[in-house]
Amino acid sequence: MTGVWRKAFTACVAVASSSALAMPAPARSPSARPNIVVVVVDDAGFMDFGAYGGDARTPTIDALAARGAALSRYYTSPQCAPSRAMLLTGMDNHSVGIGSIVEMLAPEMEGLPAYSMRLLPEARTMAEVLRDAGYFTFASGKWGIGEIGSSLPDRHGFSRSYVLDATGADNWQERPYLPLYSSVEWFEDGKPTTRKTKDYSSKFIVDRAIEYVDQAAEGQPVFAYVAFQAIHIPIQAPVADIERYDGVFDKGWDRLRTERFERAKARGLVPDNAAMPAMPAKARKWSSLGSDQQRRFARAMQVNAAMMEAMDREIGRLLSHLQTKGRLDNTIVLVTSDNGPEYNDPANGTLLFKAWMPMLGMTNATDALGGPDSLTAIGSEWAASSSIPFSLYKFHSSEGGLRVPLVVAGPGVPAGGFIDGRAHVFDVMPTLLSLAGVDGRDATGASPAMLGRDLSPMLKGSADAVYGADDSVNFEVGGNAAHYQGDWKIRRMPPPQGTGEWELYNLADDSGETENLAASEPERLKRMAAAYDAYARKVGVYDDPGYSPVRQVLVNNLKGGARNYPLLTLLVVLAAIAVVLVIVLVIRRLAIALRAPGKRSDPAA
């Protein structure tokens, strides 16, 4: 990024966030280690923060970007648990036992070390290192790493914790969002507990974080891991926040994608001559929808934006409290997303799901969307708009699934606007340890076995990049694989969005992955595929061409539904059988009628 654009970015975002908490650029005390606040947003797309060109109001995040840095080439896993495991350990997700999410586990993965679904003992977390360095460490919000209850924060370096150990849940009460689950599991300091309040999730999570900040000793640095449920399914938000977006998304996803793509070019996030990626297969044109469908989908995106704004407001409240306590000036704040935007809408899914929702008092009626009893999502077309200027979304090894926003501000991070150097989720831990002046050695003198690199030279402006043209990086979850080498990328995705074959892209010219160069660069593709294969063997990736993550999620949900709601499942199965029998009987009667005398057509007529 040019110096001119850095100045323009800072000025632009500062104006846009003028209503946010005033946070002067801090001067770090040489004798005090900085507090560290890591905020994880769930399922935010690359352009969902206001600083990146999003439509939701995020003044707190934008203010952080104005006085710090925003990364334009930051990569994570396309699934939540693997991303969180890598962020907290600085290691590859397979190496620490979190090869996937529990919803996608196939029976064949059981017993494989990379899919133990519990953080391996040798995975020394950022919280453990910082606690050993004198920090008061705590986690508040979504945990969701591995099997429920298997790898809780208290076992991995957190002094205090109050967490949801699931991939998602209702935002006002203890209610699951998938029939795979019969309950919602909250844990306090490793012990099962209840939610204890019907406050909205973002407020509740920050209430706990503030409580824990106050428990730290005077002068003791704090490490806060604050992981929101926003903006994961089910998308829900306070009604006042939803109403502020009335009419904003009535223009539809086709127009929003185009507008966001132009904003991305204006911000220097993609070249002026970049090609906009095509919409996903089977995507609908906004103009093809009826008025009722348009109203429903516009409302869903309204709720999504409102959920983001409500979360941003709570981040601001946490930072205000740190300021009141005299801590903010010496606090590093990092805000990022765990993966690209969610595209599934389970409420429009299987017959079992539709029958299960009323049992829990939930609905996906248009007028109720976003409220305490609604269960909905934005769907694939809006998700493709959230991940623009990139292709596809969560669960996929496309840029839209892997490339997400990251904002960081605080001591050691001067205002720098967008930074273009490549960065990855496993770089977060070594970077924050470096900024905090913590070397990470344990009692034996051994350093954490981190895969990631220290990004602080890039953040401080002393280096344009910490990864070179020959440096390779790999990601894999659910059969979706990617291998990066400099500006080159190969990706492999199973159907329906992929073919199961490797594709090759030059991201310097084609960040939207619009032109597959596999046929014109066969030797490069071969070398990169071989490098990926070596990685997969090393970390123990489960590789079965017949594995389908979409099918496995469906199978696991049906099994979970049968286990948790046996009577409902039986009724659904009987109803499905009845429907099939009716169809068979109708077809047979038609066939008999066509064969009956007098019903045949006369060739001579």
N, C-alpha and C positions, 0 to 999 in steps of 0.2 A: 504494500500500500504506500502511496506517495505521501510525503509530508503534508502537502496541500490537503489531501483527503482526510488525513488524521485530524487536522485542525478543523476542517469543515464538519467532520463527524462529531467531534467534541462539542462544538458550538451548537450544532443541530440538536443533539440529544440533550444538552443542558437546557435549552429552551423548552424542549418537549417535556422535560421532567421538572420544570420549575416549581410544580406543586409538591414535589417529593420532599422527603426529609432532608434538611440541609446537612451535608456531610463534608466538612472541609477536608482537604488533602492532609492526612496525618503526618506528623513527624515522629518517627520511631525512636523510642528511648533505647540507647545501646545496652542498658542493663536489664530491660524487660522483654521477654519473649512475647510475640503478638498473640492475641486471641485468634482463633480460627473458626469461622462459621461456614460450613458446607451445606448449601441448600440444593436439594434434588427435587426437580419438578418432574412429574410423571407424564410421559407421552407428549411432551412439547415438541412441535416441529421446528425446523430451522428458522422460520420467519415468524414464530409466534410471539417473541418478545418485541416490544415496541421499538427498541434500539435496532433491531434487525429489519424493521419494516412491517411488523404485525399490526393487527387491527385492535387487539385488546389494549386497554390502558394499563401500562406497567411502569408507572413513574419511579418506583423504588429501584427496580432493576435498571431502568434507563439512567438513573442518577449514578448508579454504580458504574455503568459502562462509560459515562461521561468523565468520571474521575479516575477510571482505571483502564481496563482493556477488554475488548470483545474478540473472540477467536472466530475466524471464518472457515477454518479447516480443522475442526475438532471432531474426532471420531469416537464413537462408542459402540457397544453391541446393539443389535436391533431387538434385544429382549431385556426385560428389567433386571431379573436376578443376576444374570451374568455380568451386566454392566456394573451393578452395585458391588459385586464381589471384586471386580477388577479395580474399581475406584478405591475401595477400602484396603486393598492389599498391594496394589501396584503390580499384580501378576496376571497371567492369562487365566481366564475363567475355568478352563479345563484343568489347569495345573492345581487349582485349589478346590476342585470337586464340584463346581457349579457349571456343568456343561450345557444346561438348558434350564427351562422352567418346568415345574412339576406337571403343569397341564399338558406338556408335549412329550413327556417321558414314555418311551416304548418299553415293553417287557424285556426286550433284548438288551436294553441299556443297564438293567439292574445288575449290580455287582461290578460294573466297570468303574475304576477309580475316578475317571473324569466326570462320572454321573452319580457320584455318591449322594449328591444333593445335601451335603453338609460341608461347611468350611473345614478343610483339612487342618490338623493341629499345627503343621509347619507353616501355615499361612499367617504370618505375623501382620496384624492390621495396623493401620495408621493410628487408631485409638490406643493400641497397646504401646506403640512406640512413644506417642505423646504422653500417655499416662506415666510411663517410665521416666520421661523427661520432666515430670512435675506438673503436668496439666490435669485439670479437672475435666473429665470427658463425659459426654452424655449424648444420647440419641433420643429423638422424639419423632414419631410419625411412622411411616411405612418402613418395614424392614424387608420381609419377603425374600430372604436369601435361603434357598434350599427348602427341605421338608419342614413343615410347621413344627416349631419348637426345637429344631435340631442344632441351630447355629445362632443362638440369641446373642444380643449385644453384650450381656454381662460376662459371657465366656470369651469375649474377644476384645477386651480392653476398655469397655465403657463402665464408668463408675456408677452412673445412673441411666436408666432407660425406661421408656414407656412407648411400646411399639405395637403396631399391627403386623402380625406375621402372616401375611397373605399377599396375593398379587393385587387385591383390591377389595373394596367393601362399600356399603352405603355411607354417605357423608354426614348423616345425622344420627344414625342409630346402629346397633349391632345387627346387621343384616347382610348376608352374603350376596354376591352379584352373579354367581353361577350355581347351577344345581350340583356341580361337582362338590360343593361344600354344604354342610348342614349347619354350620355355625361360623362365627367370626372370632378369631383368636387374638386377643390382646394380652400382652405380657408386661409386667412391671418388674424390673430388675430380675428377669428370668423366671418369674412366677406368674401363673395364669391369673388374669384379672378381668374386670369388665371395663367398658368405656366410661362409665360413671357420669356421663353427661350427654345431653342431646344437642349440645352446641355444634355448630357447623365445623366440619373436620379441620379446615385451615386455622380457625380460631382456637380450637381445642389443642391442636398440635403446638401452636405458638404459646398458648397458656402454659403448657408443660415446659417448653423450652425456657420461658422466662422464670418459672419456678426453679429450674435447675441452675440457671445463671446465678440466682441469688444464693444458692447453696455453696458456691465456690468460696474458698477462703480469700480474705483480702489480699490482693496482690498476686493471687494464683491465676495463671493463664487458663483460659477455657477453650476446649475443643467441642464445638456443637455440631452435631450431624442432624439436620432438620430435613426430613423427607416427607413431602406433602402427598396426599392422595390426589390432589388436583394435578392434571386434568384427566385422570384415568376414568374409565367406565366404572360406575354410572356417572355421567356428567350431570351435576346438580349445583345449584348456586342460590344465594339469597335472592329473593324476588326483586328487591330494589336494584341489585346489580344487573339482573337480567333485563329489566325494563330500560336501563340506560342504553341498551343496544337495539331498541326497537327500530326496525327498518334498515339497520346497517347491512344486513346480509340478504335483503330481499333481491339484490341484483344477481345473486346466484354464484355458483362456483366457477363457471367459465370466465366471467368477468373478473372475479376476485383473483384467479390464477394469473390472468394477464396483468392486472394492476400490481400484484406482488412481484411478478417477474420484472416489471419495469422499475419498481423500487429497488430490487436487488441489483439491477444494473446501475441505477443512480448512486447506490451506496458503494459501488465497486466490488460487490460480492461475486459477480460474474462479469466477464468481458462484455463490451457493448455488442459484439457480434455473436454472442452465445445463442444457441438454439434452445427454445423452450421444449422440455420433454413432453411427449404425448400423454394424454390421460390413460389410466390403466385400462386393460381389456374389460369390456362390458360396461364401461362407465357411461352414464346417461348424460345427454345434453340437458342443461337446465330448461331450455325452451320446450323440451319434450314432456315435461312434467305438467300435470294438472295444477290448478291453483291451490287445491288442498295439500297436495304433495309439496309444492313450493313453500307454502306456509309452514308446514311441518319441518322441512329441512332447514329453512331460514331460522326457525325458532331453536333448533338443535345447535346451530352454530352460535346463536346468541348466547345460549347457556354456556357453551364452551368458552367464549370470550369473557363472560361474567365470572366464570369459575377462575380464570386466570387473573382477572382484576382483583377478585376477593383474596386470592392467595398473595398477590403482590402487596396488597394493603397490610396483610398480616406480617409479611417480611419486614415492611416498614415499621410496624409496631415493635417487632423484636429489636430492630436496630435502634429505635428510639429508646428502648429500655437500656440497651448497652450504652447509649449516650448518657442517659440519666445516671448510670452507675459509674460513669467516667471511664468506660472501657472502649468506646467506639473508635477513638482516634488511634488506638493501637490494635485494630482488628482487621484481619484479612477476611474478606467475604467472597465466596465463590458460589455462583449460581449456574446450574446446568440442568440438562434433561437426561434421563436414562436411556432414551431411544427416540426414534421418530414417532410421528402421530399414529394413534390407533385407527384402524380402518374397519374393524369388525363392528357390527351392530347386533349383539346377541339377541336383543328383543325381537328381531325379525328372523330368528333362526328356526330351530327344530320345533316340532310339535310339543315335545317334552318341555322345552324352555317356555313356550307360550302357555302351557298348562301350569307350569311351576310358578310363574310370576304372580297370579292372583292368590295363590296359597300364602304368599308372603306379603300380600297387600300392596303389590307393586303394579304399575301400569306404564304403558308407553303411549297413552293418548296424547294428542297434540297439545290440548289446553293444559295438560298437567306437566308437560316437559320441563325438567329442571327443578321441580318441586321435591319435597321430602319423600314422596312415594313414587317417583318416576324412575324408570330404568331405560336409558337410551344412550346413544352414542352419535357421533357426527357422520359416520359412514365413510366409504372409500373416496367419494368425490371431494368432499371437504378435506379429508386427510391429504389427498393429493395436492390440494391448494395450500395446506399448512406446510408441506415439505418443499414447495417451490422455492428456489429454482432447480430443485433436484427431482429425481424420479422415485415413485412409489413411497413406501412408508414402513412403519413398524413390522418386525418379523422378517423383513427382506434384506438381502445384502446389497441392495441398491444404495445410492448416496442418500436418498430420502429416508431410508431406515437407519443408516449409520451416522450421518452427519447432522449434528445438532448444535444449538447455541451454547456458548460458555462465556460468562462474564466474571471477571475477577478484579477486585479493588482492595487497596489497603497498603500498609507499609511495604516498600520495595517494589510497588507497581505504579509507576508514573502514568499519567494520562497519555494514552497512545492510540486511541481509536481502534479500528479493526487491525488485527495482526494476522497475516496470511500464512505464517509457517505452520507446517503440519503438526498436529497434537492429537493425543489419544487418551482414552479414559484411564489407562494404567500409568499415565504420566502425572496424574493429579497428586498422588501420594508423594513421590519424590520431589515434586515441585513445591508442595506446601511445607514439607520438612525442610527443604533448602531455605525457603523464605523465612521460616521460623528459627533457623539456625540450629536445627536438631539433626545430628548425624545418624541417629537410629541404631547405634550399636547396643546390643543387649549386654547382660552381665558377663557373658563369655567373650565379649569384644566382637561378636559377629554382627554384620549388617543385615538388614532384611533382604531376602532374595527377590528383589524387584526387577521386573522386566522393563518398566517404564524409565523415562529419562526426565531430567530436571529441565523444565521449561523456563526457569527464571531468567536466563540470559535473553531469551526472546521477549519476555514480559518487560524486562528492564530496558530493552532497546539496544543492548550491546551485541545482539546477534539477530539476524533475520530468520534463522532456522536452527533447529537442533537435530533435524533429520536430513540426511543428504540424499542425492539422487539414487544411490545404490542401496539405501537402507530399506529393508523389507519389514512389513507389518502384516499380521494375519488376524482375521476374525472368522468365527464359525459358531452358529447356533441353529438347531432345527434343520440341518441340511443346507442352510444358506451360508455360503462361504465367500470370502473376499481376501485377496492378496494384493497388497500395495507395494510398489517399488518406485520411489520418486513420484512423478506425475502419472505413472502407468498403474492401471488396476485391472485385475481379472475378477470376475464374479461368477458364481454358479448358484442358480436358484431352482428349486423344484417347481413343478406345475402348481397352480395355473399361471402364475406370472412369469415363470421361467421354463426352460426346456430340460434342465438337468445337465446341460453342457456348459463349458466355460465360454465366457464372453470377454472381450478385451476392449478397454477404453483408454484414451489419452485424456486425462482430466484437465490438463492445461488448456486444451482446446474444446473440450466437450464435457463439462462438469455435469451436464444433464443426462449423460450416457445415451445419446441419441444415435450414435454410429458405432456399431460393433466392428472392430478391426481385426477380429480373429482370422478371417480369411486372408487378409493382406499382410499380416504380421505373424505367420505361423511359428517361426523360430522363437520369437519373443514370448508368445503364448506358451510354447512348450517349456521354456526355461522357467517362467513364472509358475506354471502348474506344477512343475517338479519341485520348486521351492515350497509351494504350499503343501504338497504331499509329504515332504520331509517334516514340516511343522506338524501336520495332522498326526503323523506316526509318533512324533516326540511327545505330544500332549495327550494322545489317546482319544482322538475324535472318533465317534461312532459313525461309520460310513457305510450306508446301505442304500443303493440306488432306488430300492423299492419303498423306502421310508417316506411318508407324506406327513408333514407337520400338521396340515389342515385336517387330514383324516384322523390323526392321532388325538388331536384336541377333541374332535367330535366323539371318538370312541371313549376317551377318558371321561368326558362329561356324561355320556350315557351310562357308563359304569358307575360313576359317582351318583348320578340321579337314581339308579336302581338300588344302590346301597343306602342312600340317605332318604329316599322317598319311594319305597317299594310299591305301595298301593297305587300311587300316582303313575309310576312307570308301567305297572300292569295295565291300568286303565288306558294309558296312551298306546301301549302295544296292541291291546284288544281293539281300540278304535282304529288303529292303522290297519289291522287285519280286516276289520269290517269294511273299511274303505276299499281295500284291495279286492275283497270278495264281491262287493257291489260292482266295481269296475269290470271284473271278470264276468259276472252275470249279465251285465248290460251288453258286453261284447258278444257273448254267446247268443243272446236273444236277437241281436242284430244279424248275426251270422245265420241263424235259423230262419229269420224273416226273409233274408235275401235268397235263401235256397228254396223257399216255399213256392208251390205252383202259382202262376199268375204274377209273381213278383219279378221274374227274370225279364230282362229286356229282350225283345225279338229282333234278331239281326236283319230280318227282311223288312222290318217296319220302316 
